[in-house]
Amino acid sequence: MLRQLLARWGQRAPDAAKNGEKNEAKREAAPAAGRAAPPAVAPRAPSADLAQPWRLVARRPLLDRRGAIGGWDLRLSPWAAERLRRTHAQRALQETLDFAFAQAAQAVMRAPRTAVLNLPPATLRHSAAVAQLPRGAIVALDGITLDALGTEAPVVLSILRSQDLKIALAPEIALVEPPPEFVVINAAGGARGAPSGPAQRAIPRQGRIVTNLRSFEDVAAALQKGADYACGAYAQAAAQRTGQASVQTVTIANILSALTAGRPPRDIAELFKADVTLSYRLMRILGSAAYGLGRSIGSLQEAVMMLGTRELYRWLAVLLLSSAGSVPLARALHETALVRGRLLELVAIARSRTDPPEALFVTGAFSLLDLLLNVPLESALALMPLLPAQTIDALIAESGPWRSYLDLALALETGDDARQEAACAKLELNRDKAAALYAEAADWAAGATQLGGEV
């Protein structure tokens, strides 16, 4: 039935948008039994307690063929989905949700990055809400959503096109005319790459988005097979890592260890002398207008003292992560590591406990060190023998008092609702606050990556 409707959509496309406006007007005048009429105007700004779009809209990073985070997969947050099921709150929440999706999509597209929207049927039916979405965004529609739309599916698709939005459909429903711009492949259903067989031969010009991949290796493989975007976990597969750390990596690791041990600025400066390039970068960043010193820096020791232990710690961690340019998807891994580090730092600050924010920044950032350096994580951390025991426990043993911080980062990254709830409970952190801090960390990491790591 659905395939027939989609096929007929291609034949009625010229009049569909106009008919959609008429159908919506009819629904507003005489709503169907048991269903509230959608609002006739653009979604309103939410009240103060719902002002953050990430409370209602969850996002996952989408990796592109360049090996970078090229966009974000936006979908209904578990918090919003649960409340939409409460019929007494549906209407007010739906208006706020429509506004949140528009705000989140606009923020992503301004970055500029690609927004892939997984909109609920009620938002898709509301043409005024669709009109607020940024042009060029991708709207992904699965079979469940299209079934919920029923006979309105062809009209909704035409309205999306009339707003210059791109459409992504699952392979089994993508053989329609005009064809969607993208095919969405759900790896959780067994797929790992591109569509094959008659479907692929019939729609060769479509882009591909692969979601719910299980590991870093799966993400890299999907992109190598021609996917335009891939989304999944950054868990390490069982593959053996045999790379060797560079000389500069070892130098940075030694300096970080010395900082952790509380060595004086004179000793830190001596370690910098082992790498002329690293020394130059330190002097250059302190000589920039960003620090507003208004005078020259006379020595490496003075530079170390001027930057300060906390900023030096963070800067070196960022440099260590950015040194892995030859690893597949290095740019995306680098940015994701910075997101994790910054999130853990912000959570530590928000909790106002004794956990040191700078050490938690390193804990989060180094959670992808094995993938970035292509060495076993134990070997990477062995370069810094003076790291806090809590960091080692969290990364290697997956236990200890700081593991909950990292669990929260992983849960927010993958959209794991149960894991988010458990981590927030252990950290005594409000989930809305956690979502807001994650968005802040992601924005900070994007800026740090664009600046080449000199933060």
N, C-alpha and C positions, 0 to 999 in steps of 0.2 A: 504493500500500500504506500509506504513512504517513498520507495524508489519511483513509483508511478507519479506521485505528487511532484517529486523533484524533477522528473523528466518533463512534466507538463509546465513546470516553472520556466524552463527554457523557452517554451513556445509563447508564454504569456508575459514575458519579461517587460516588453514596452509599456504595458498598462499596469504592471503589478504595483509599482510605487503609488500610483494614483489610487488604485483600488485599496491599497493598504491604508491610505489616509481615510477613505470612506469607511473601511471596516472599523478603524479605531474610533471614528466618530460614532458609529453605530453602537460600539461597546460602551462608550461613555454615556450615550443617551439611554440605552437599555441593556445593562450588564446581564450576562448569562447568570442563571440561577446558581447560587453557591460561590460566585466569583465576584470580587469587588472590581469596580471599574478602575482602570489605570488612570493616573493623573493626566490631565490634558496639557499641562505646562511642563517646562523644563524642571528637572529635579532641583529641589531647594537645598541650600546649604544646611548642614546638620547643626544641631545644638552643640554647645561647647564640649559636652562630654563625648561627642562622636566626631569631633573635628578632624581627627587623624584618620586618613583613608586606610592605613594599614591595620586598623582595628577590624575593619570589615573585609578588606581585600588582602589576601596572602599573596606573596610573590616568591618565585623561584628563579634562579639565574638561568638564562639560555646561552649556551656557548655557540659561537659561530665558527665558520671555516678558518678564520684567522687565528683561532686558538684563544680568542678573547671572549669576555662576557658581552655579547652583542645585543642582549635584550633581557626582558623579564616575562615570565609566564605568570599572569595575574588570574586569580580565581577566588571564589567565595571562601572566606576564612571559616574554619570550623565554628568559631564563636557566632558568626552571622548565620551560618547554615542551621545551627541548633535553634537560634531565636526565630528564624523564619518559619520553623515548624510549629511555633506557638501562634495559633491563628489570631489571637487577640492583639498581637503586636505586629502582624504582617504589614499592614498598610503604611504605618509610620516608618517602620524599619526599611521597607522597600524603597521609599523615596530617598531616604538617607543613603541606602546602598547604591542606588543609581548615581547619586552625586559622588560617592566615594570612588566608584569605578571610573567615572569621568576624570576625577582629580588624579587618581593613581596613573591612569593611562597617559594623561597629559604630562605628568611629571616624568614618566619614562621616555616619552617621545621628545621632550625638550632636552634630554641629556646630551646628545640625541642617541637613543637606542630604540630597539623594536619592542613594541608591546603586543603580546599575544593574550587576548582576552577570552576567558571562559565564562561567559555571562549566563546568569540564570534566565529561564524562559520569560519571567515577568519583565525583566529589563529589556529583553529582545523585543517583546511586544509593544514596549513603550517607545514610540518613534521620537518623542521629544528627548528621551534619555539617550537614545542612539545618536541623535544629532549633536550631543555634547562630546562625543568621542572624537579624538584627534584623527584627522585624515591620514590614511596610510597604515593605521593600526590593523592588526590581524585578529579576526574574530574566529575562534575555533568552535566548531559545533560537532558534538558526538551524537551517536544514535539515540541516546537517552533524551538529550535536549530536543532533538528534532521530533522524536515521538511525542514529547510533551507539547510541542508546538502544534502537532497534528496538521490539519488542513491549512493552517496559517503559515507553515514552513516556507512555501514558495514566496509568499508576500514578504515575510521577514527577510529572506535572502535578497530580494530585490531592493528592499529599503536599505539594507546594509550597503549594497553596491551604489545606490544613489547617493550615499554619504561618503563615497570614495574609501570605503573600508574593504580590506582584503579578507577573503574567506578561506578557511582551512577545514577540510572534512576528512573523516576517516576513509581509508582506501575502499572499503566495501560500499560506501555511498558517494564516492567521488566521481563516478562516471555519469556526469550530468552535463548539459549544455545550457549556458556557457560553463566551462569547467571552473572549479575553484582555483585560486592562485597557489594554494598549498594543500598537501596531504599530511595529516597528522597520524603518526604511527605510535601506538601505545606499546612500548617494549614489555610492559608488565603482562601483556597478553601473549607473549612469546616472540614478537618481532624484535629484530635487532638492527635493522638498517632500512634499505629501500624496498618498496613494493616490487614484486616480481610477477612474471607471467603476463596474462592478457591485460591486467589492469595497468601495469607499468608501460606496456607497448602502446596502450590506447591514450595515455596521458603523459607523454614524455616531457612536456614543457613545464610541469608543475614543480614547485619547490617542495621540500620535505622537512617536516619537523618531527623529531623522534623524542618521545618523553618517557619518563619513569625508567631510565636505564639504571643498572645496579652498581656500576663501578666506574672509576676513572677510565679504565681500559675500554669499557663498553662505550663510553661517551666519545673517546678518541676514535674508536673503530667506526662508529656511526658517521662521524664527520668525514673520515677518510673514504667511506663508501659513497659520499655525495650528499649527505644530509646538510641542509642549510643551517639548521639549528638543532641542538641536542640538549636535553635536560635530564638530570639524574643525580645520583649520589657521587661523592668523591671518595668513596671507600676504596682502599687499595685491594686489588685482586692478588692472587697468590703468586704472581709472576716474580721471578728473582730479579733483584736490582743489583747491577754490577758496576755502576758508574763510580767515578772517583771525584772527590771534592777538589775544586780548583785551589790554587795558591791563595787567591784573595779570599775565598770562602774560609780557608783555615785561619787566615789573619783576622778576619771579622769575628770568627768564633772565639779566637784567643782573647780579643779585646772584650767581647761580651762576657767571657768567663772572668776576666779581670775586674770588670765593672761589678759583676755579681758578688765577687769576693771583697769589694770595697777598697780596691787598690787606689793609691793616690794619683792625682792628675799627671805627675811626672812619669810614673810607670806606664800609664795609659798612653801618653805621648810617645814613649819609647817603642811601644808596640805598633803605633801608627807608622813609625819610620821604616818598618819592614815592607811597606807597600807605598811606593811613591804616588801611584794613582789615587789610592785611598786618602793619603795625606792631602793631595791637591783638592779632592772633592770636599774634604772637611774645611779647608781654608776658603774655598770658593763659596760654600753655602753660608759661612759666617760673614763673608765679605759682601753678601747680597743685601739689597735694600730691605729685604724682609725682616732682617734683624735690627735695622736702624741704628747701627753702632756709631756711624759717623766718624770712624777712625780705622786705621789699618790694624791687622792682627800680626803681632811680631813673632809668635812662635806657636808650635803645635801644642805645647802645654797651656799657653794662654787660650788657644782655641778650644781645648777640652774644657777648661774652666768656664769659658764664656758660654758654651752651649749648655752645660749642666748635665748631670748624670742621667736624669730621666729622659731628656730629649735625645741625648747621645745614644742611650739604650734603644729607644724606639727607632731612631734613624739607622742605626747599624742593623737592626732586625729587618727593616724594610730593604736595605741594601742586600742583605743575605738572601732574601727571598727573590729579589729582582736579578740575581746573578745567574739564574737558570734559564737563559734565553733559548737553549737548544732543545729543551724538553718539550714534547708535544703538549699543546694547550698551555704553555708556560704563562701566557698573559692572563688567562682565566684563573689558573691556579694561584698566581701571584695576587691577583685582586681578591680572590676568595679567602686566601690566607690573611690578607689585611682586614677583610670584613670580620673574620673570626677574632683576630687580635683586638681590633678596636671595640667589638662588641663586649668581649670579656673585660676589657678595661673600663668601659662605660658601666657595665653591670656592677663591677667592684666599687666604682665611685658612687653609684646610686644606692648601694647597700650600706655605705658608710661604715664598713667593718674594718678589721685589721688586715684583710687580704690586700697585698700591694698591687695597685693597678698596673704598674709597669711590668711586673713579673707575670701578671695574667695576660697582658698584651702579648708577651713572648710565648706564653703557653698556647694561646689561640693561633698565633701566627705560625708557630713551628709545628702545628698539627699536620701540615701538608709538606713538611720539609723533605720527607722521603721521596715524594713524587716530584718535587721541584729539583732536588739534587740527584735524583735517580740512584739513591743509595738506601740501604735499609735504615729505618728510623733510628734503630739503636746505634748504628754507625754515625749517623748525622748528629745525634745528641752526644755521642762520645767525644766529639770535637769540643764540647763545652762542659767539662766535668764538674763545673761549679754551679750548674743550674740548680734551682731549688728542688728539693726532693718531691714537693707537691707537683711540680711540672712533670718530672719523670714518671711519677705515679699516674697522673692523668693521661699522659700520652702513651706510655708503654704498658702499664698494668691496667689501664682503663678503670682506675679506682682512685681513692683518696679524696680529700676535701675540695679540690679544685676540679674534679671530674664533672660535677654538676654544671659548672660554667660551660665547659666544652659540650656537654650533652645538650644544653640549651641552644648553642650555636648550630649544632648539627640538626636539631629538631626544627628550628626556624628555617634552615637552609632547604630541608627536604619536605617541609609541610607536615611533619609527623605530629599530630595533635596530642596523642597520648604521651609522647615523650616530652613535648613542650610542657604539658601540665605537670608531669612528674618533676621535671627540672625546676620549674618555677616554684613548686611546693618546697623542694629542698633548699632553694635559695631564698625562700620567703619573699618572692618578687611577684608583683602584680603582672598578669599576662599582657594587659594592655601596655604597660610600661615596657615589657620585654619587646613587644612588636615595634614600639616607637624607637627604642634603642637600636634594634636591628636595622630599621630604615635609616637612622642617623649614621650607623656604622657603614652601611652600604654606600651612602652618599660620600662619606669621608674617604672610603677606599677608592671610589671612582676618581675622586679628585687627586688623591695621592698617586694613583697609577698614571694619570695624565701628566703629572709633574715629574714623572720618571723616578719616583721614590725619594725625592729630596724634600722630606716633610719635617 
